[in-house]
Amino acid sequence: EAQVTQNPRYLITVTGKKLTVTCSQNMNHEYMSWYRQDPGLGLRQIYYSMNVEVTDKGDVPEGYKVSRKEKRNFPLILESPSPNQTSLYFCASSLVGGPETQYFGPGTRLLVL
Amino acid sequence: QKEVEQNSGPLSVPEGAIASLNCTYSDRVSQSFFWYRQYSGKSPELIMSIYSNGDKEDGRFTAQLNKASQYVSLLIRDSQPSDSATYLCAVNRGWQAGTALIFGKGTTLSVSS
């Protein structure tokens, strides 16, 4: 089954404690992206990657890091989480250059105390 | 000017009526346009894509695109309570399909039985 998986699905942490949210896709997609979704602000792109070892900032990259060492994985790293990073996070993937759109993971709900 | 704009709603329609959702975008070079449905706490789910001016029908859904006016709409015929959700308009940033989607903040639709 074609899918994007994220782990963990729910996470409560404290300010300053480093965390990683994993994202994996099994569709051999080149493009992967991270979004955060907040009430009244909609979906906003954090980082994206056009292929292995190629990453770039989206609209709200501050406080986040990413890496793309393998085509299927695109982890999101919060080195020192703060309460304003409490949000619902989605990973997505797609083919580059084709008409297909992005497939979304199930989401990770993060609470930073 | 915001890149993708939607009325936040809520848009309330009775069961069986036509729901009309509207979206405007600012980037004239955009080539790909999408409508996603998102239930509360769930990931966005693609329901329609449109790439050419005019109408595209899929079951009870019709997407309409007018590139000259930079306007995309979604019509839902015979609305059902299960259609109650937030509808996100998404537009490709630039010319490359399948990547860098920009989302509107979404319109909440409520269908009453």
HADDOCK unambig.tbl for C-alpha pairs under 7 A between the chains (distance, minus, plus):
assign (segid A and resid 31 and name CA) (segid B and resid 99 and name CA) 6.81 0.50 0.50
assign (segid A and resid 40 and name CA) (segid B and resid 105 and name CA) 6.86 0.50 0.50
assign (segid A and resid 41 and name CA) (segid B and resid 105 and name CA) 6.14 0.50 0.50
assign (segid A and resid 42 and name CA) (segid B and resid 104 and name CA) 6.63 0.50 0.50
assign (segid A and resid 42 and name CA) (segid B and resid 105 and name CA) 4.22 0.50 0.50
assign (segid A and resid 42 and name CA) (segid B and resid 106 and name CA) 6.92 0.50 0.50
assign (segid A and resid 43 and name CA) (segid B and resid 103 and name CA) 6.10 0.50 0.50
assign (segid A and resid 43 and name CA) (segid B and resid 105 and name CA) 6.92 0.50 0.50
assign (segid A and resid 94 and name CA) (segid B and resid 98 and name CA) 5.93 0.50 0.50
assign (segid A and resid 94 and name CA) (segid B and resid 99 and name CA) 6.83 0.50 0.50
assign (segid A and resid 95 and name CA) (segid B and resid 98 and name CA) 6.03 0.50 0.50
assign (segid A and resid 96 and name CA) (segid B and resid 97 and name CA) 6.86 0.50 0.50
assign (segid A and resid 96 and name CA) (segid B and resid 98 and name CA) 5.58 0.50 0.50
assign (segid A and resid 96 and name CA) (segid B and resid 99 and name CA) 6.39 0.50 0.50
assign (segid A and resid 97 and name CA) (segid B and resid 96 and name CA) 5.71 0.50 0.50
assign (segid A and resid 97 and name CA) (segid B and resid 97 and name CA) 5.08 0.50 0.50
assign (segid A and resid 97 and name CA) (segid B and resid 98 and name CA) 5.96 0.50 0.50
assign (segid A and resid 98 and name CA) (segid B and resid 97 and name CA) 5.75 0.50 0.50
assign (segid A and resid 98 and name CA) (segid B and resid 98 and name CA) 5.82 0.50 0.50
assign (segid A and resid 99 and name CA) (segid B and resid 97 and name CA) 5.64 0.50 0.50
assign (segid A and resid 99 and name CA) (segid B and resid 98 and name CA) 5.82 0.50 0.50
assign (segid A and resid 100 and name CA) (segid B and resid 98 and name CA) 5.46 0.50 0.50
assign (segid A and resid 101 and name CA) (segid B and resid 98 and name CA) 4.85 0.50 0.50
assign (segid A and resid 102 and name CA) (segid B and resid 98 and name CA) 6.47 0.50 0.50
assign (segid A and resid 104 and name CA) (segid B and resid 43 and name CA) 6.30 0.50 0.50
assign (segid A and resid 104 and name CA) (segid B and resid 44 and name CA) 6.67 0.50 0.50
assign (segid A and resid 105 and name CA) (segid B and resid 43 and name CA) 6.65 0.50 0.50
assign (segid A and resid 106 and name CA) (segid B and resid 42 and name CA) 6.51 0.50 0.50
assign (segid A and resid 106 and name CA) (segid B and resid 43 and name CA) 5.32 0.50 0.50
assign (segid A and resid 107 and name CA) (segid B and resid 43 and name CA) 6.22 0.50 0.50
